[in-house]
Amino acid sequence: MIAGMFTPFHLAVQVRDVAEAREFYGSKLGFSEGRSAESWIDWNMYGHQVVTHLNPNLGPDGKLPNHRNPVDAKSVPVPHFGVVMTIPEWEALAQKAKTFVDEFIIEPYVRFKGEAGEQCTMFFEDPSGNALEFKAFADIEGQLFAK
């Protein structure tokens, strides 16, 4: 948490199957489930509210299309969302993710090494194609918006 600045965000994303979302976000990522209905589920994503909403009309492969932009010589999916965390939290999640992520978009690594904004990062998709980024800084307050 950034001192004096924590305000939880709310984000709603489309998924192709609610049960599949429950397995991925609940069982695999370990996020606690809040309110839910037949077509949506609230998740506690490190204190933020992420809601997975059913959209049975996703693309031909049942996944959302993504665009890619180059960042630090990697192909970053747009849109994407995720959480900024401490390095120990990120390391634990990276180890956990390696047990269930079949293919990382960007494998866990240190981006901008030795530069302003140095960070640990990893990208992977949920089963519906929503791209997720989890990143960590040694000094969140000093590095999050460093130029």
Residue pairs with C-beta under 8 A, 6 or more apart in sequence:
2 140
2 141
2 144
3 141
6 47
8 47
8 48
8 49
9 48
9 49
10 48
10 49
10 50
10 51
11 48
11 49
11 50
11 51
11 81
12 40
12 50
12 51
12 52
12 53
13 50
13 51
13 52
13 53
13 81
13 128
13 130
14 52
14 53
14 54
14 55
14 58
14 64
14 128
14 130
15 21
15 52
15 53
15 54
15 55
15 126
15 127
15 128
15 130
16 54
16 55
16 56
16 58
16 62
16 63
16 127
16 128
17 54
17 127
17 128
18 38
18 39
18 40
18 41
18 52
18 54
20 127
20 128
21 41
21 52
21 126
21 127
21 128
22 33
22 41
24 126
24 127
25 31
25 33
25 41
25 43
25 45
25 50
25 52
25 126
26 32
26 33
26 41
26 43
28 100
29 96
30 96
31 43
31 44
31 45
31 50
32 43
32 44
33 41
33 42
33 43
33 44
34 41
34 42
34 43
34 44
34 49
35 41
35 42
36 42
38 54
39 53
39 54
40 51
40 52
40 53
40 54
41 51
41 52
42 49
42 50
42 51
43 49
43 50
43 51
43 52
45 83
46 83
46 85
46 89
48 83
50 81
58 64
58 128
58 129
59 65
59 129
62 128
62 129
63 125
63 128
63 129
64 128
64 129
64 130
65 129
66 77
66 78
66 79
66 80
66 129
66 131
67 77
67 78
68 75
68 76
68 77
68 78
69 75
69 76
69 78
70 76
71 111
72 111
72 112
74 106
74 111
75 105
75 106
76 106
76 123
76 133
77 105
77 123
77 125
77 131
78 131
79 131
80 123
80 130
80 131
80 132
80 133
81 130
81 131
81 132
81 133
82 132
82 133
82 134
82 135
83 134
83 135
84 135
84 136
84 137
84 140
84 144
85 93
85 134
85 135
85 136
86 136
86 140
87 120
87 136
87 137
87 138
89 136
90 120
90 122
90 134
90 135
90 136
91 120
91 136
93 134
94 108
94 120
94 122
94 134
97 104
97 108
97 122
97 124
97 134
98 108
101 124
103 124
104 122
104 123
104 124
105 123
105 124
105 125
105 131
106 121
106 122
106 123
107 122
108 120
108 121
108 122
109 120
109 121
109 122
110 118
110 119
110 120
110 121
111 117
111 118
111 119
111 120
111 121
111 135
112 118
112 119
116 143
116 146
116 147
117 137
117 143
117 144
117 146
117 147
118 137
118 138
118 143
119 135
119 136
119 137
119 143
120 135
120 136
120 137
121 133
121 134
121 135
121 136
122 133
122 134
122 135
123 131
123 132
123 133
124 131
124 132
125 131
125 132
126 132
137 143
137 144
